[in-house]
Amino acid sequence: MRGRVQIFEVGPRDGLQNEPRDLPLKDKVWFISSLARSGLKDIEFGAFVRPDRVPQMANSDQLFEKLSPLALQKTQARYWGLIFNEKGYLRSQSVGVRNLCFSTAASESFAQRNMGMSIGKSIQEFSRLIHRARLEIGKKGKVRVYVSTAFGCPFEGKISVKKAMKVIEKLSHLPIDQVSIGDTIGVGTPKDVALLLAPAIQCLGLERLAVHFHDTRGTALANALRAIDLGVRVVDSSAGGLGGCPFAPGAGGNLATEDLVYMLEGMGMKTGIDLDLLCKTSLTLAQKMKRPITSRYLKAFMSQCA
């Protein structure tokens, strides 16, 4: 394998949203700035959602305002914010967020639990907002959409390729830069990945496709490798393996960014990430959060530093 893989860092949002401890605002600013300095170019910094539903994301407005524009220019990182509805969109625009994430699901049960609306309603809602964003933000911003529970749902069980593709096909007609196909509860295997990605690639094209794997059953890295083998060049991951989902019982942490970088660089693929700096950032965060380390590479790095 050759070439470059773009790593989309979801730790500050998808990672921290499931933590029992809330990270103070100043520490969030440090965390995201450190991730950018390590070479990560796409970072999902927060979510504009109801504070009573996801309290860890309550200060996303203040967080974006405090992320230094100068540091942003130096690192050339793009900061992304997740929104679900018009109220979230207006909040994001009031502080100048230009790169937007939206979310839907392949499972009706999960869509209702996570977004409080059906799959069809969620697509209808963010379709309107995406077209509005294209007019108001123009070419300065990017748009991506997550398709959660594309392989399995905590309430409905296994999700068929046909069911997931119905959602992906609807998204293919929208002015979206990227669709991230997610294994929210970490049930997928490399075989499942190949079965879904084959039609998804034909539908969307490789340039609009990303993957998002959780490591609940230890298959996230293998699944990412299978996706890359099929030509996918955008992979979501989370520093230190942070993650989970407050609306998906049993969902484990995300694919650890350190593990992904180590594998890719060892295979001769470029990521542009300073792995040592990334590890130091994740270790410091783990100490601040008083949480165990799940990243395999990070554990090895810590033992070498001891």
N, C-alpha and C positions, 0 to 999 in steps of 0.2 A: 504494500500500500504506500502511496505517495501523496503529496499535496498537503493541504492545510485543513484543519477541522476548527470550526468556530464553536467556542464553548459559551453557552448562554447561562450565566450564573443566576440561580434562583434562591440562593441562601437567605438573603435579607428579607425576602417575602415568603416564599413557600417553605423556607426553613424555619424562620423565627415565628411564623404564625401558629405553629403547633407546640411551641415551648411553654411550659408552665410558668417560667419566669419572664417578666417583661424586661427587655433590655432598655436602659435609659437612652434618651435621645442622643446625648453626646457620644455614647458608645456605638450607637447605630451609625452616626456620621463617621466615626473612626473606622468602623468595620467596612463600610462601603468604600470609603476613600482608600483603605489599605488594599481591598480587592482590586480596585482600579489600578493602583500602583504596581500590583503584581503582574499586570498585563491583561486582565480581563476587560474586554471591550464592550460587552453587553451585560448589564446588571439590572435585574428586577429589584428595585429598591423598596417597594411597598405596594399597598392596595388601598383604594379609596372606597372603603366598604363601611357598613355600620359598625361602630365601636362596640356595641353590645354583642355583636355576632363574632367579631374577631378583634378583641381588645388590643392585641399586640400591634395592630396596624392603625391604631387610633390617631397617631401623630404623623401620618405620611405626608400631610401638607407641610408641616413644619420641617420635617426631615428633608424634603426636596429643596426647600428654601435655604437650608443650612449647608447643603452640599455645594462646596465652593465652585463657582463658575470658572475660576482660574485653574483649579485642580482638574476640572472637567476638560478644559482646553489642553492641559499638559498631557493627560492620559489618553485623550480622544475617546473616552468611554461614552457609551450611550446608556442613560438611565431610563428604565421602563417602569410604568405604573399600571397596576391591574384595576380595571373598573368593570362593574356589572350593569349599571343603569345610568340614566341621564343625570341624576344627582351626583353620582361619582364622577361622571364626565365633567360636569361643571366645576366640581372641586379641583379636579386635576388641571383644568385649564386656568383656574384662578391663580395657580402658582407656576404656570408655564410649562407643564409636562408635555413633551412632544412625541414621545414614543409610548404607544398604548398597547396594553394586553387586554384581551377579552376572553371569556371562557364559556364553553358549553360542555355537553357530555354526550356519551353514546348510550347512557342509561337514563331512562325517565325518572327512576327513583332517586338517583344521585342528583340529577338536575334539580328536582324539587327540594332536596335536603340542602344542597350547596348554594343554589341561586334563588330558591323560592318560586320557581316558574318552570314550565315545561321546556323541553328541548326546542320545540318550534317557536315558543314565545321568546326564549333567550336569543335565538338567531334573529328573529324579527326585531328585537330590541337593539341588539348591538349592530345589526345591519344599518339601521337608521343612524346610529351614532358614528359608525365608520364612514358613511357617506358625508355626514356633517363634518367629521374631523378632516376628511380629505379636502373639503372646501376651506375650513378655517385654519388648518395647519399647513396644508399643501405638501410640497415635496420635502419640507424640513423634518417631517416626522415619519415614523414607521408604525405599522400595525401588525400584530400577531394575534392568533386565536388558539387557545388550548382546547383540545378535545379530550376531556377527562374520561376515565373508565373505558378506554377503547378496547381493553383486553378482558377486563373483569370488573364486576361491581360488588360491593359488600352487601347489597340488598337483593340483587337479581342473579348473582353468580356469573358464569362465563358469558361474555358478549361475543356474538358471532361476527365474522368479518362483514357479512351482509349488513348487519345492523350498524356497525361502525362506519361503513362506507356510505350509507345513506346520509349521515351527517357530513362526512367529508365532501361528498359530492355537492351538497348544498353550499358549503363554504367556498368551493372552487369558483363559483360565479361572482364572489364578492371581491372588492379591491383590497385584498389582504396580501401583505408581503410574506407572511409566514404562518403556517399551520403546524402546531406542535402536538403530535399524537402521544397521549399519555397513558402509562400503565399505573394508575393512581394507587392501586393496592398491591402492586408487585406480584402479579400472578403469571405474567407472561414468560414464555421461554423463547429461545432463538427461533424455533420453528414457528411459533405464533407470530413473532415479529416479521418473518419472511412472508407468511401468508397474508398479513394485512398490508405490509409495505408495498408488495408487488402491485396491487390495484391502486393504492394511494399514490404511488409514483406516477403511474399512468394518468391518474386523474389530475394531480396537482403539478407534476414536474418536480424534479429534485431540487430546483432552486427555491421552491416555496415550502419545502418540507423540513421539519425538525422532529426530534424524538425526546421523550421525557419519561425516564424510568425510575421507579422506586425499588428499593433493595430489600423489600420485606422477606423474600425467600432466597436472597443471595444471588439473583440472576441479572441484576441491573447492568453490570459491566459486560457480561456475555451478550446481553440483548443489545447494548450499545455497539459492541463490536460487530454483531450481525447486521445492524442497520448501516454502519459505516461500510461494511463489505458490500452492501447493496447500493452504495453510492451516496448515502445521506452524509452531509457535511456540517450539520448544525445539531449539537447535542446539548440538552439541558443538564445541569448538574448543580450540586450544592456544596459549598465549602464545608469540609469536615463531615459531610454526610448528613447535615441538618435536614430535618423535614418530617413529613407526615401530613395528615389532613384532618382538621377538626371535625369534618363532616363525613369521614370515611373510616369507620371503626376498623382497627387492625392494620391500617396503612403504616408501613415503616418509613424510614428516612429515604431521602433521595440518593441517587448515584453520587458518590463523593467526588468532588472536582479533583482532588489530589490523586485518587486512584485512576481516574480517567486520563489526566495529564501524563502520569507516569507510564501508563500503557501506550498512549499515542506516541509520546516522544521516543519510547523504547522501540517502537515499530518504524521510526523514521518519519513520522508525520509531525508537522509543525503546529504548535498551538499558540506560541508567543507568550507563554506564561512562565514567570519566574517561580518555579516550584518551591524553592526554599522559602522565599518571601511569603508565598501563599500558605505554606505549612505554619510558619510563625504566626501569621494572622489567625488561622484556625485554632491553633493551640491557645493563644491568648484569649480568643473568644470563648473557648471551652472552659477556661478558668473563670472568666467573668460570669458565665452562665451556670457554672458548677454542674456541668453535664459530662457524661462519659463520652469517649471518643469512639466513633464507629468506623471511620475511614481506615482501611488496612494500611495504606501507605503512611498515613499520619501516625499510626501507632509505631511503625518501624522507624520513622523519622524521630519520634519522641525518644525511643530507646537508644538511638544513636547519639542523641544530644545529652542523654543522662550521664 
